[in-house]
Amino acid sequence: MNHEHESSRYYYPIEGRTDGAIAGAVGFIATIAVPALAYAAWHAFASWMSALFS
């Protein structure tokens, strides 16, 4: 495509639109998953300790 042509003035290539999308998705999932897993691990540990000493 001739990018100098008037009709392509507002053309943006598909490449580059999703730069960082995978990293962003991983970060978003980690923001949810890390506290949830920490809570689940603590809950399991506390339950185990409670059962052990009761």
All heavy atoms as atom14 arrays in JSON, in Angstrom:
{
  "sequence": "MNHEHESSRYYYPIEGRTDGAIAGAVGFIATIAVPALAYAAWHAFASWMSALFS",
  "atom14_mask": [
    [1, 1, 1, 1, 1, 1, 1, 1, 0, 0, 0, 0, 0, 0],
    [1, 1, 1, 1, 1, 1, 1, 1, 0, 0, 0, 0, 0, 0],
    [1, 1, 1, 1, 1, 1, 1, 1, 1, 1, 0, 0, 0, 0],
    [1, 1, 1, 1, 1, 1, 1, 1, 1, 0, 0, 0, 0, 0],
    [1, 1, 1, 1, 1, 1, 1, 1, 1, 1, 0, 0, 0, 0],
    [1, 1, 1, 1, 1, 1, 1, 1, 1, 0, 0, 0, 0, 0],
    [1, 1, 1, 1, 1, 1, 0, 0, 0, 0, 0, 0, 0, 0],
    [1, 1, 1, 1, 1, 1, 0, 0, 0, 0, 0, 0, 0, 0],
    [1, 1, 1, 1, 1, 1, 1, 1, 1, 1, 1, 0, 0, 0],
    [1, 1, 1, 1, 1, 1, 1, 1, 1, 1, 1, 1, 0, 0],
    [1, 1, 1, 1, 1, 1, 1, 1, 1, 1, 1, 1, 0, 0],
    [1, 1, 1, 1, 1, 1, 1, 1, 1, 1, 1, 1, 0, 0],
    [1, 1, 1, 1, 1, 1, 1, 0, 0, 0, 0, 0, 0, 0],
    [1, 1, 1, 1, 1, 1, 1, 1, 0, 0, 0, 0, 0, 0],
    [1, 1, 1, 1, 1, 1, 1, 1, 1, 0, 0, 0, 0, 0],
    [1, 1, 1, 1, 0, 0, 0, 0, 0, 0, 0, 0, 0, 0],
    [1, 1, 1, 1, 1, 1, 1, 1, 1, 1, 1, 0, 0, 0],
    [1, 1, 1, 1, 1, 1, 1, 0, 0, 0, 0, 0, 0, 0],
    [1, 1, 1, 1, 1, 1, 1, 1, 0, 0, 0, 0, 0, 0],
    [1, 1, 1, 1, 0, 0, 0, 0, 0, 0, 0, 0, 0, 0],
    [1, 1, 1, 1, 1, 0, 0, 0, 0, 0, 0, 0, 0, 0],
    [1, 1, 1, 1, 1, 1, 1, 1, 0, 0, 0, 0, 0, 0],
    [1, 1, 1, 1, 1, 0, 0, 0, 0, 0, 0, 0, 0, 0],
    [1, 1, 1, 1, 0, 0, 0, 0, 0, 0, 0, 0, 0, 0],
    [1, 1, 1, 1, 1, 0, 0, 0, 0, 0, 0, 0, 0, 0],
    [1, 1, 1, 1, 1, 1, 1, 0, 0, 0, 0, 0, 0, 0],
    [1, 1, 1, 1, 0, 0, 0, 0, 0, 0, 0, 0, 0, 0],
    [1, 1, 1, 1, 1, 1, 1, 1, 1, 1, 1, 0, 0, 0],
    [1, 1, 1, 1, 1, 1, 1, 1, 0, 0, 0, 0, 0, 0],
    [1, 1, 1, 1, 1, 0, 0, 0, 0, 0, 0, 0, 0, 0],
    [1, 1, 1, 1, 1, 1, 1, 0, 0, 0, 0, 0, 0, 0],
    [1, 1, 1, 1, 1, 1, 1, 1, 0, 0, 0, 0, 0, 0],
    [1, 1, 1, 1, 1, 0, 0, 0, 0, 0, 0, 0, 0, 0],
    [1, 1, 1, 1, 1, 1, 1, 0, 0, 0, 0, 0, 0, 0],
    [1, 1, 1, 1, 1, 1, 1, 0, 0, 0, 0, 0, 0, 0],
    [1, 1, 1, 1, 1, 0, 0, 0, 0, 0, 0, 0, 0, 0],
    [1, 1, 1, 1, 1, 1, 1, 1, 0, 0, 0, 0, 0, 0],
    [1, 1, 1, 1, 1, 0, 0, 0, 0, 0, 0, 0, 0, 0],
    [1, 1, 1, 1, 1, 1, 1, 1, 1, 1, 1, 1, 0, 0],
    [1, 1, 1, 1, 1, 0, 0, 0, 0, 0, 0, 0, 0, 0],
    [1, 1, 1, 1, 1, 0, 0, 0, 0, 0, 0, 0, 0, 0],
    [1, 1, 1, 1, 1, 1, 1, 1, 1, 1, 1, 1, 1, 1],
    [1, 1, 1, 1, 1, 1, 1, 1, 1, 1, 0, 0, 0, 0],
    [1, 1, 1, 1, 1, 0, 0, 0, 0, 0, 0, 0, 0, 0],
    [1, 1, 1, 1, 1, 1, 1, 1, 1, 1, 1, 0, 0, 0],
    [1, 1, 1, 1, 1, 0, 0, 0, 0, 0, 0, 0, 0, 0],
    [1, 1, 1, 1, 1, 1, 0, 0, 0, 0, 0, 0, 0, 0],
    [1, 1, 1, 1, 1, 1, 1, 1, 1, 1, 1, 1, 1, 1],
    [1, 1, 1, 1, 1, 1, 1, 1, 0, 0, 0, 0, 0, 0],
    [1, 1, 1, 1, 1, 1, 0, 0, 0, 0, 0, 0, 0, 0],
    [1, 1, 1, 1, 1, 0, 0, 0, 0, 0, 0, 0, 0, 0],
    [1, 1, 1, 1, 1, 1, 1, 1, 0, 0, 0, 0, 0, 0],
    [1, 1, 1, 1, 1, 1, 1, 1, 1, 1, 1, 0, 0, 0],
    [1, 1, 1, 1, 1, 1, 0, 0, 0, 0, 0, 0, 0, 0]
  ],
  "atom14_positions": [
    [[0.85, -1.18, 0.0], [0.0, 0.0, 0.0], [0.89, 1.24, 0.0], [1.88, 1.3, 0.72], [-0.92, 0.0, 1.22], [-1.69, 1.29, 1.4], [-2.79, 1.22, 2.8], [-4.26, 0.69, 1.94], [0.0, 0.0, 0.0], [0.0, 0.0, 0.0], [0.0, 0.0, 0.0], [0.0, 0.0, 0.0], [0.0, 0.0, 0.0], [0.0, 0.0, 0.0]],
    [[0.52, 2.19, -0.8], [1.27, 3.45, -0.86], [0.81, 4.35, 0.29], [-0.28, 4.89, 0.27], [1.02, 4.11, -2.22], [1.8, 5.41, -2.35], [2.58, 5.75, -1.48], [1.59, 6.11, -3.46], [0.0, 0.0, 0.0], [0.0, 0.0, 0.0], [0.0, 0.0, 0.0], [0.0, 0.0, 0.0], [0.0, 0.0, 0.0], [0.0, 0.0, 0.0]],
    [[1.65, 4.51, 1.26], [1.27, 5.29, 2.44], [1.27, 6.79, 2.17], [0.79, 7.56, 3.0], [2.2, 4.96, 3.6], [2.03, 3.56, 4.09], [0.98, 3.17, 4.87], [2.77, 2.45, 3.87], [1.09, 1.89, 5.13], [2.16, 1.43, 4.53], [0.0, 0.0, 0.0], [0.0, 0.0, 0.0], [0.0, 0.0, 0.0], [0.0, 0.0, 0.0]],
    [[1.82, 7.2, 1.04], [1.83, 8.62, 0.69], [0.53, 9.03, 0.03], [0.25, 10.22, -0.1], [3.01, 8.91, -0.27], [4.37, 8.5, 0.28], [4.68, 9.22, 1.58], [4.35, 10.41, 1.71], [5.24, 8.57, 2.48], [0.0, 0.0, 0.0], [0.0, 0.0, 0.0], [0.0, 0.0, 0.0], [0.0, 0.0, 0.0], [0.0, 0.0, 0.0]],
    [[-0.28, 8.07, -0.36], [-1.51, 8.38, -1.06], [-2.52, 8.97, -0.09], [-2.57, 8.61, 1.08], [-2.08, 7.1, -1.7], [-3.17, 7.38, -2.68], [-4.49, 7.39, -2.32], [-3.13, 7.65, -3.99], [-5.23, 7.68, -3.37], [-4.43, 7.84, -4.4], [0.0, 0.0, 0.0], [0.0, 0.0, 0.0], [0.0, 0.0, 0.0], [0.0, 0.0, 0.0]],
    [[-3.35, 9.9, -0.59], [-4.34, 10.61, 0.24], [-5.32, 9.66, 0.92], [-5.7, 9.87, 2.06], [-5.11, 11.6, -0.64], [-6.07, 12.49, 0.1], [-5.39, 13.53, 0.98], [-4.22, 13.85, 0.72], [-6.05, 14.02, 1.92], [0.0, 0.0, 0.0], [0.0, 0.0, 0.0], [0.0, 0.0, 0.0], [0.0, 0.0, 0.0], [0.0, 0.0, 0.0]],
    [[-5.72, 8.58, 0.23], [-6.71, 7.66, 0.79], [-6.14, 6.84, 1.94], [-6.9, 6.27, 2.73], [-7.25, 6.73, -0.29], [-6.21, 5.89, -0.74], [0.0, 0.0, 0.0], [0.0, 0.0, 0.0], [0.0, 0.0, 0.0], [0.0, 0.0, 0.0], [0.0, 0.0, 0.0], [0.0, 0.0, 0.0], [0.0, 0.0, 0.0], [0.0, 0.0, 0.0]],
    [[-4.83, 6.77, 2.05], [-4.24, 5.96, 3.12], [-3.76, 6.84, 4.28], [-2.98, 6.38, 5.1], [-3.09, 5.12, 2.57], [-2.04, 5.98, 2.15], [0.0, 0.0, 0.0], [0.0, 0.0, 0.0], [0.0, 0.0, 0.0], [0.0, 0.0, 0.0], [0.0, 0.0, 0.0], [0.0, 0.0, 0.0], [0.0, 0.0, 0.0], [0.0, 0.0, 0.0]],
    [[-4.22, 8.07, 4.37], [-3.76, 8.97, 5.41], [-4.1, 8.42, 6.8], [-3.33, 8.57, 7.74], [-4.41, 10.34, 5.25], [-4.01, 11.3, 6.37], [-4.74, 12.6, 6.27], [-4.37, 13.27, 5.03], [-4.82, 14.47, 4.68], [-5.67, 15.11, 5.46], [-4.44, 15.04, 3.56], [0.0, 0.0, 0.0], [0.0, 0.0, 0.0], [0.0, 0.0, 0.0]],
    [[-5.26, 7.8, 6.92], [-5.7, 7.31, 8.23], [-5.56, 5.8, 8.35], [-6.21, 5.18, 9.15], [-7.15, 7.72, 8.48], [-7.31, 9.21, 8.42], [-7.93, 9.83, 7.35], [-6.81, 10.01, 9.44], [-8.06, 11.2, 7.28], [-6.93, 11.38, 9.39], [-7.55, 11.98, 8.32], [-7.66, 13.33, 8.27], [0.0, 0.0, 0.0], [0.0, 0.0, 0.0]],
    [[-4.68, 5.24, 7.52], [-4.44, 3.8, 7.57], [-3.48, 3.5, 8.72], [-2.44, 4.13, 8.85], [-3.84, 3.32, 6.25], [-3.32, 1.9, 6.3], [-4.2, 0.83, 6.25], [-1.97, 1.65, 6.45], [-3.75, -0.47, 6.32], [-1.5, 0.36, 6.51], [-2.39, -0.71, 6.45], [-1.93, -1.98, 6.52], [0.0, 0.0, 0.0], [0.0, 0.0, 0.0]],
    [[-3.89, 2.56, 9.55], [-2.99, 2.1, 10.61], [-2.8, 0.61, 10.42], [-3.78, -0.13, 10.3], [-3.61, 2.36, 11.99], [-3.81, 3.84, 12.25], [-5.06, 4.41, 12.08], [-2.74, 4.63, 12.62], [-5.25, 5.76, 12.3], [-2.92, 5.98, 12.85], [-4.17, 6.54, 12.69], [-4.34, 7.87, 12.9], [0.0, 0.0, 0.0], [0.0, 0.0, 0.0]],
    [[-1.58, 0.15, 10.41], [-1.34, -1.28, 10.21], [-1.86, -2.1, 11.38], [-1.92, -1.61, 12.5], [0.17, -1.38, 10.09], [0.69, -0.18, 10.79], [-0.34, 0.89, 10.6], [0.0, 0.0, 0.0], [0.0, 0.0, 0.0], [0.0, 0.0, 0.0], [0.0, 0.0, 0.0], [0.0, 0.0, 0.0], [0.0, 0.0, 0.0], [0.0, 0.0, 0.0]],
    [[-2.25, -3.32, 11.08], [-2.74, -4.22, 12.12], [-1.61, -4.54, 13.1], [-1.82, -4.6, 14.29], [-3.3, -5.52, 11.51], [-4.46, -5.2, 10.58], [-3.72, -6.49, 12.58], [-5.63, -4.53, 11.25], [0.0, 0.0, 0.0], [0.0, 0.0, 0.0], [0.0, 0.0, 0.0], [0.0, 0.0, 0.0], [0.0, 0.0, 0.0], [0.0, 0.0, 0.0]],
    [[-0.41, -4.73, 12.56], [0.72, -5.03, 13.42], [0.94, -3.86, 14.38], [0.91, -2.7, 13.98], [2.0, -5.24, 12.61], [1.91, -6.34, 11.59], [1.25, -5.89, 10.29], [1.37, -4.71, 9.96], [0.58, -6.72, 9.67], [0.0, 0.0, 0.0], [0.0, 0.0, 0.0], [0.0, 0.0, 0.0], [0.0, 0.0, 0.0], [0.0, 0.0, 0.0]],
    [[1.15, -4.17, 15.62], [1.43, -3.12, 16.58], [0.25, -2.76, 17.43], [0.41, -2.17, 18.49], [0.0, 0.0, 0.0], [0.0, 0.0, 0.0], [0.0, 0.0, 0.0], [0.0, 0.0, 0.0], [0.0, 0.0, 0.0], [0.0, 0.0, 0.0], [0.0, 0.0, 0.0], [0.0, 0.0, 0.0], [0.0, 0.0, 0.0], [0.0, 0.0, 0.0]],
    [[-0.96, -3.09, 16.99], [-2.13, -2.73, 17.8], [-2.2, -3.54, 19.08], [-2.74, -3.08, 20.07], [-3.42, -2.97, 17.0], [-3.67, -1.92, 15.96], [-5.06, -2.1, 15.4], [-5.31, -1.16, 14.33], [-6.44, -1.07, 13.66], [-7.42, -1.91, 13.95], [-6.6, -0.18, 12.73], [0.0, 0.0, 0.0], [0.0, 0.0, 0.0], [0.0, 0.0, 0.0]],
    [[-1.69, -4.75, 19.04], [-1.8, -5.63, 20.2], [-0.48, -5.74, 20.96], [-0.32, -6.64, 21.77], [-2.26, -7.04, 19.77], [-1.31, -7.55, 18.83], [-3.64, -7.0, 19.16], [0.0, 0.0, 0.0], [0.0, 0.0, 0.0], [0.0, 0.0, 0.0], [0.0, 0.0, 0.0], [0.0, 0.0, 0.0], [0.0, 0.0, 0.0], [0.0, 0.0, 0.0]],
    [[0.44, -4.82, 20.71], [1.71, -4.86, 21.45], [1.43, -4.72, 22.93], [0.77, -3.79, 23.37], [2.63, -3.73, 21.0], [3.21, -3.97, 19.63], [3.06, -5.08, 19.12], [3.82, -3.04, 19.07], [0.0, 0.0, 0.0], [0.0, 0.0, 0.0], [0.0, 0.0, 0.0], [0.0, 0.0, 0.0], [0.0, 0.0, 0.0], [0.0, 0.0, 0.0]],
    [[1.89, -5.67, 23.7], [1.69, -5.64, 25.14], [0.36, -6.2, 25.6], [0.08, -6.2, 26.78], [0.0, 0.0, 0.0], [0.0, 0.0, 0.0], [0.0, 0.0, 0.0], [0.0, 0.0, 0.0], [0.0, 0.0, 0.0], [0.0, 0.0, 0.0], [0.0, 0.0, 0.0], [0.0, 0.0, 0.0], [0.0, 0.0, 0.0], [0.0, 0.0, 0.0]],
    [[-0.45, -6.69, 24.68], [-1.77, -7.21, 25.07], [-1.64, -8.48, 25.9], [-2.37, -8.66, 26.87], [-2.62, -7.47, 23.83], [0.0, 0.0, 0.0], [0.0, 0.0, 0.0], [0.0, 0.0, 0.0], [0.0, 0.0, 0.0], [0.0, 0.0, 0.0], [0.0, 0.0, 0.0], [0.0, 0.0, 0.0], [0.0, 0.0, 0.0], [0.0, 0.0, 0.0]],
    [[-0.72, -9.34, 25.51], [-0.55, -10.58, 26.25], [0.0, -10.28, 27.64], [-0.49, -10.81, 28.64], [0.35, -11.56, 25.48], [-0.37, -12.01, 24.21], [0.73, -12.75, 26.35], [0.48, -12.84, 23.28], [0.0, 0.0, 0.0], [0.0, 0.0, 0.0], [0.0, 0.0, 0.0], [0.0, 0.0, 0.0], [0.0, 0.0, 0.0], [0.0, 0.0, 0.0]],
    [[0.98, -9.41, 27.7], [1.54, -9.03, 29.01], [0.48, -8.35, 29.86], [0.41, -8.59, 31.08], [2.74, -8.12, 28.81], [0.0, 0.0, 0.0], [0.0, 0.0, 0.0], [0.0, 0.0, 0.0], [0.0, 0.0, 0.0], [0.0, 0.0, 0.0], [0.0, 0.0, 0.0], [0.0, 0.0, 0.0], [0.0, 0.0, 0.0], [0.0, 0.0, 0.0]],
    [[-0.35, -7.54, 29.25], [-1.43, -6.89, 29.99], [-2.44, -7.89, 30.52], [-2.91, -7.77, 31.65], [0.0, 0.0, 0.0], [0.0, 0.0, 0.0], [0.0, 0.0, 0.0], [0.0, 0.0, 0.0], [0.0, 0.0, 0.0], [0.0, 0.0, 0.0], [0.0, 0.0, 0.0], [0.0, 0.0, 0.0], [0.0, 0.0, 0.0], [0.0, 0.0, 0.0]],
    [[-2.77, -8.87, 29.71], [-3.71, -9.91, 30.15], [-3.13, -10.74, 31.28], [-3.81, -11.05, 32.26], [-4.09, -10.81, 28.97], [0.0, 0.0, 0.0], [0.0, 0.0, 0.0], [0.0, 0.0, 0.0], [0.0, 0.0, 0.0], [0.0, 0.0, 0.0], [0.0, 0.0, 0.0], [0.0, 0.0, 0.0], [0.0, 0.0, 0.0], [0.0, 0.0, 0.0]],
    [[-1.85, -11.08, 31.16], [-1.19, -11.85, 32.22], [-1.15, -11.03, 33.51], [-1.41, -11.55, 34.59], [0.23, -12.28, 31.79], [1.02, -12.83, 32.96], [0.15, -13.3, 30.66], [0.0, 0.0, 0.0], [0.0, 0.0, 0.0], [0.0, 0.0, 0.0], [0.0, 0.0, 0.0], [0.0, 0.0, 0.0], [0.0, 0.0, 0.0], [0.0, 0.0, 0.0]],
    [[-0.86, -9.75, 33.38], [-0.85, -8.89, 34.56], [-2.22, -8.77, 35.2], [-2.34, -8.79, 36.43], [0.0, 0.0, 0.0], [0.0, 0.0, 0.0], [0.0, 0.0, 0.0], [0.0, 0.0, 0.0], [0.0, 0.0, 0.0], [0.0, 0.0, 0.0], [0.0, 0.0, 0.0], [0.0, 0.0, 0.0], [0.0, 0.0, 0.0], [0.0, 0.0, 0.0]],
    [[-3.24, -8.66, 34.37], [-4.61, -8.57, 34.89], [-5.01, -9.85, 35.61], [-5.56, -9.81, 36.71], [-5.58, -8.28, 33.75], [-7.01, -8.23, 34.19], [-7.49, -7.13, 34.88], [-7.87, -9.27, 33.92], [-8.8, -7.07, 35.29], [-9.19, -9.22, 34.32], [-9.65, -8.11, 35.0], [0.0, 0.0, 0.0], [0.0, 0.0, 0.0], [0.0, 0.0, 0.0]],
    [[-4.69, -11.0, 35.0], [-5.02, -12.28, 35.62], [-4.23, -12.45, 36.91], [-4.76, -12.92, 37.92], [-4.76, -13.43, 34.63], [-5.79, -13.37, 33.5], [-4.8, -14.78, 35.33], [-5.48, -14.27, 32.33], [0.0, 0.0, 0.0], [0.0, 0.0, 0.0], [0.0, 0.0, 0.0], [0.0, 0.0, 0.0], [0.0, 0.0, 0.0], [0.0, 0.0, 0.0]],
    [[-2.96, -12.06, 36.9], [-2.13, -12.19, 38.1], [-2.66, -11.31, 39.22], [-2.59, -11.69, 40.39], [-0.68, -11.83, 37.77], [0.0, 0.0, 0.0], [0.0, 0.0, 0.0], [0.0, 0.0, 0.0], [0.0, 0.0, 0.0], [0.0, 0.0, 0.0], [0.0, 0.0, 0.0], [0.0, 0.0, 0.0], [0.0, 0.0, 0.0], [0.0, 0.0, 0.0]],
    [[-3.19, -10.15, 38.87], [-3.76, -9.27, 39.89], [-4.92, -9.94, 40.61], [-5.12, -9.73, 41.79], [-4.24, -7.96, 39.23], [-3.13, -7.34, 38.58], [-4.83, -7.01, 40.24], [0.0, 0.0, 0.0], [0.0, 0.0, 0.0], [0.0, 0.0, 0.0], [0.0, 0.0, 0.0], [0.0, 0.0, 0.0], [0.0, 0.0, 0.0], [0.0, 0.0, 0.0]],
    [[-5.66, -10.76, 39.89], [-6.77, -11.49, 40.5], [-6.29, -12.79, 41.13], [-6.67, -13.15, 42.25], [-7.85, -11.81, 39.43], [-8.33, -10.52, 38.76], [-9.01, -12.59, 40.03], [-8.96, -9.51, 39.67], [0.0, 0.0, 0.0], [0.0, 0.0, 0.0], [0.0, 0.0, 0.0], [0.0, 0.0, 0.0], [0.0, 0.0, 0.0], [0.0, 0.0, 0.0]],
    [[-5.44, -13.53, 40.41], [-5.06, -14.88, 40.83], [-4.14, -14.89, 42.04], [-4.29, -15.75, 42.91], [-4.39, -15.61, 39.67], [0.0, 0.0, 0.0], [0.0, 0.0, 0.0], [0.0, 0.0, 0.0], [0.0, 0.0, 0.0], [0.0, 0.0, 0.0], [0.0, 0.0, 0.0], [0.0, 0.0, 0.0], [0.0, 0.0, 0.0], [0.0, 0.0, 0.0]],
    [[-3.18, -13.98, 42.12], [-2.21, -14.02, 43.22], [-2.89, -13.83, 44.57], [-2.67, -14.65, 45.47], [-1.08, -13.0, 42.98], [-0.22, -12.82, 44.22], [-0.23, -13.44, 41.79], [0.0, 0.0, 0.0], [0.0, 0.0, 0.0], [0.0, 0.0, 0.0], [0.0, 0.0, 0.0], [0.0, 0.0, 0.0], [0.0, 0.0, 0.0], [0.0, 0.0, 0.0]],
    [[-3.72, -12.8, 44.78], [-4.4, -12.71, 46.07], [-5.35, -13.87, 46.34], [-5.45, -14.33, 47.48], [-5.18, -11.39, 46.0], [-4.54, -10.62, 44.92], [-4.0, -11.63, 43.95], [0.0, 0.0, 0.0], [0.0, 0.0, 0.0], [0.0, 0.0, 0.0], [0.0, 0.0, 0.0], [0.0, 0.0, 0.0], [0.0, 0.0, 0.0], [0.0, 0.0, 0.0]],
    [[-6.02, -14.36, 45.3], [-6.94, -15.49, 45.49], [-6.17, -16.75, 45.91], [-6.6, -17.47, 46.81], [-7.73, -15.74, 44.21], [0.0, 0.0, 0.0], [0.0, 0.0, 0.0], [0.0, 0.0, 0.0], [0.0, 0.0, 0.0], [0.0, 0.0, 0.0], [0.0, 0.0, 0.0], [0.0, 0.0, 0.0], [0.0, 0.0, 0.0], [0.0, 0.0, 0.0]],
    [[-5.05, -17.01, 45.27], [-4.24, -18.17, 45.64], [-3.63, -18.0, 47.03], [-3.54, -18.97, 47.78], [-3.15, -18.41, 44.59], [-3.66, -18.9, 43.24], [-2.51, -18.96, 42.24], [-4.31, -20.26, 43.37], [0.0, 0.0, 0.0], [0.0, 0.0, 0.0], [0.0, 0.0, 0.0], [0.0, 0.0, 0.0], [0.0, 0.0, 0.0], [0.0, 0.0, 0.0]],
    [[-3.21, -16.8, 47.36], [-2.66, -16.55, 48.7], [-3.74, -16.79, 49.76], [-3.48, -17.4, 50.79], [-2.12, -15.13, 48.78], [0.0, 0.0, 0.0], [0.0, 0.0, 0.0], [0.0, 0.0, 0.0], [0.0, 0.0, 0.0], [0.0, 0.0, 0.0], [0.0, 0.0, 0.0], [0.0, 0.0, 0.0], [0.0, 0.0, 0.0], [0.0, 0.0, 0.0]],
    [[-4.93, -16.32, 49.5], [-6.04, -16.53, 50.43], [-6.35, -18.02, 50.57], [-6.53, -18.52, 51.68], [-7.28, -15.77, 49.97], [-8.51, -16.11, 50.78], [-8.7, -15.56, 52.03], [-9.46, -17.0, 50.29], [-9.82, -15.89, 52.79], [-10.58, -17.33, 51.03], [-10.75, -16.77, 52.29], [-11.85, -17.1, 53.04], [0.0, 0.0, 0.0], [0.0, 0.0, 0.0]],
    [[-6.41, -18.73, 49.44], [-6.71, -20.16, 49.48], [-5.62, -20.92, 50.23], [-5.92, -21.83, 51.02], [-6.87, -20.69, 48.06], [0.0, 0.0, 0.0], [0.0, 0.0, 0.0], [0.0, 0.0, 0.0], [0.0, 0.0, 0.0], [0.0, 0.0, 0.0], [0.0, 0.0, 0.0], [0.0, 0.0, 0.0], [0.0, 0.0, 0.0], [0.0, 0.0, 0.0]],
    [[-4.37, -20.55, 50.0], [-3.27, -21.23, 50.69], [-3.34, -20.96, 52.19], [-3.15, -21.87, 53.01], [-1.94, -20.77, 50.12], [0.0, 0.0, 0.0], [0.0, 0.0, 0.0], [0.0, 0.0, 0.0], [0.0, 0.0, 0.0], [0.0, 0.0, 0.0], [0.0, 0.0, 0.0], [0.0, 0.0, 0.0], [0.0, 0.0, 0.0], [0.0, 0.0, 0.0]],
    [[-3.6, -19.71, 52.56], [-3.69, -19.39, 53.99], [-4.88, -20.11, 54.64], [-4.77, -20.62, 55.74], [-3.82, -17.88, 54.19], [-4.08, -17.54, 55.62], [-5.24, -17.11, 56.17], [-3.15, -17.66, 56.69], [-5.09, -16.95, 57.51], [-3.82, -17.26, 57.87], [-1.81, -18.06, 56.77], [-3.19, -17.27, 59.11], [-1.19, -18.04, 58.01], [-1.89, -17.65, 59.16]],
    [[-5.98, -20.15, 53.94], [-7.18, -20.82, 54.46], [-6.91, -22.32, 54.66], [-7.29, -22.89, 55.69], [-8.36, -20.6, 53.52], [-9.64, -21.17, 54.02], [-10.33, -20.65, 55.09], [-10.35, -22.24, 53.61], [-11.41, -21.37, 55.3], [-11.44, -22.34, 54.42], [0.0, 0.0, 0.0], [0.0, 0.0, 0.0], [0.0, 0.0, 0.0], [0.0, 0.0, 0.0]],
    [[-6.25, -22.93, 53.68], [-5.93, -24.36, 53.8], [-4.96, -24.59, 54.95], [-5.13, -25.53, 55.74], [-5.32, -24.86, 52.48], [0.0, 0.0, 0.0], [0.0, 0.0, 0.0], [0.0, 0.0, 0.0], [0.0, 0.0, 0.0], [0.0, 0.0, 0.0], [0.0, 0.0, 0.0], [0.0, 0.0, 0.0], [0.0, 0.0, 0.0], [0.0, 0.0, 0.0]],
    [[-3.96, -23.74, 55.09], [-3.0, -23.87, 56.18], [-3.67, -23.69, 57.54], [-3.45, -24.47, 58.46], [-1.87, -22.83, 56.01], [-0.9, -22.82, 57.15], [0.04, -23.84, 57.27], [-0.93, -21.82, 58.09], [0.95, -23.83, 58.33], [-0.04, -21.81, 59.15], [0.91, -22.82, 59.26], [0.0, 0.0, 0.0], [0.0, 0.0, 0.0], [0.0, 0.0, 0.0]],
    [[-4.52, -22.66, 57.64], [-5.22, -22.41, 58.91], [-6.16, -23.56, 59.25], [-6.26, -23.95, 60.42], [-5.98, -21.09, 58.82], [0.0, 0.0, 0.0], [0.0, 0.0, 0.0], [0.0, 0.0, 0.0], [0.0, 0.0, 0.0], [0.0, 0.0, 0.0], [0.0, 0.0, 0.0], [0.0, 0.0, 0.0], [0.0, 0.0, 0.0], [0.0, 0.0, 0.0]],
    [[-6.84, -24.11, 58.28], [-7.72, -25.25, 58.51], [-6.93, -26.47, 58.97], [-7.34, -27.19, 59.88], [-8.51, -25.59, 57.24], [-9.36, -24.52, 56.9], [0.0, 0.0, 0.0], [0.0, 0.0, 0.0], [0.0, 0.0, 0.0], [0.0, 0.0, 0.0], [0.0, 0.0, 0.0], [0.0, 0.0, 0.0], [0.0, 0.0, 0.0], [0.0, 0.0, 0.0]],
    [[-5.79, -26.7, 58.33], [-4.95, -27.83, 58.7], [-4.42, -27.67, 60.13], [-4.43, -28.62, 60.91], [-3.8, -27.93, 57.7], [-2.9, -29.1, 57.92], [-3.14, -30.39, 57.6], [-1.62, -29.06, 58.55], [-2.07, -31.17, 57.99], [-1.13, -30.39, 58.56], [-0.82, -28.04, 59.08], [0.12, -30.72, 59.09], [0.41, -28.38, 59.62], [0.87, -29.7, 59.61]],
    [[-3.96, -26.46, 60.46], [-3.46, -26.2, 61.81], [-4.58, -26.35, 62.84], [-4.37, -26.89, 63.92], [-2.83, -24.81, 61.9], [-1.56, -24.67, 61.09], [-0.26, -25.79, 61.63], [0.26, -24.96, 63.12], [0.0, 0.0, 0.0], [0.0, 0.0, 0.0], [0.0, 0.0, 0.0], [0.0, 0.0, 0.0], [0.0, 0.0, 0.0], [0.0, 0.0, 0.0]],
    [[-5.76, -25.87, 62.51], [-6.88, -25.98, 63.42], [-7.25, -27.45, 63.66], [-7.51, -27.86, 64.8], [-8.09, -25.23, 62.85], [-9.2, -25.37, 63.66], [0.0, 0.0, 0.0], [0.0, 0.0, 0.0], [0.0, 0.0, 0.0], [0.0, 0.0, 0.0], [0.0, 0.0, 0.0], [0.0, 0.0, 0.0], [0.0, 0.0, 0.0], [0.0, 0.0, 0.0]],
    [[-7.26, -28.23, 62.6], [-7.58, -29.66, 62.74], [-6.48, -30.39, 63.51], [-6.75, -31.31, 64.29], [-7.77, -30.28, 61.37], [0.0, 0.0, 0.0], [0.0, 0.0, 0.0], [0.0, 0.0, 0.0], [0.0, 0.0, 0.0], [0.0, 0.0, 0.0], [0.0, 0.0, 0.0], [0.0, 0.0, 0.0], [0.0, 0.0, 0.0], [0.0, 0.0, 0.0]],
    [[-5.25, -29.98, 63.31], [-4.13, -30.63, 63.97], [-4.15, -30.41, 65.49], [-3.87, -31.33, 66.26], [-2.81, -30.1, 63.37], [-1.53, -30.76, 63.86], [-1.46, -32.22, 63.4], [-0.33, -30.0, 63.34], [0.0, 0.0, 0.0], [0.0, 0.0, 0.0], [0.0, 0.0, 0.0], [0.0, 0.0, 0.0], [0.0, 0.0, 0.0], [0.0, 0.0, 0.0]],
    [[-4.49, -29.21, 65.9], [-4.44, -28.87, 67.33], [-5.78, -28.92, 68.03], [-5.87, -28.51, 69.18], [-3.8, -27.49, 67.5], [-2.34, -27.49, 67.17], [-1.89, -26.86, 66.02], [-1.43, -28.15, 67.97], [-0.55, -26.86, 65.71], [-0.08, -28.15, 67.65], [0.38, -27.51, 66.52], [0.0, 0.0, 0.0], [0.0, 0.0, 0.0], [0.0, 0.0, 0.0]],
    [[-6.81, -29.4, 67.36], [-8.11, -29.45, 68.03], [-8.38, -30.83, 68.62], [-7.71, -31.79, 68.34], [-9.22, -29.09, 67.07], [-9.29, -30.03, 66.02], [0.0, 0.0, 0.0], [0.0, 0.0, 0.0], [0.0, 0.0, 0.0], [0.0, 0.0, 0.0], [0.0, 0.0, 0.0], [0.0, 0.0, 0.0], [0.0, 0.0, 0.0], [0.0, 0.0, 0.0]]
  ]
}
